[in-house]
Amino acid sequence: MALINCPECGKEISDRANSCPHCGCPIENGNNSDNYTICPECGGSNKIGETICKHCGHRYTVGEYNKAISNTPTAKKTLYSKTKK
């Protein structure tokens, strides 16, 4: 058994849990971590596509986000880059 962070409240839970015992957030297939990135500042889980941590407000840099996405093996990998205006 490993510990993961709940994608909703950020507290540590079992990777085998069907839902978070703290907030009740459902965890798909007992392990929802492939659909989330881990904030490099606070360790909280954020849904793929979110570039600002909902737990601490840290704004991912392009490099941090792309590195976090590369650590999610089965999720759809959508890397983003800065666009010139």
Secondary structure, 3 states (H helix, E strand, C coil): CCEEECCCCCCEEECCCCECCCCCCECHHHCCHHHEEECCCCCCEEECCCCECCCCCCECCHHHHHHHHHCCCCCCCCCCCCCCC
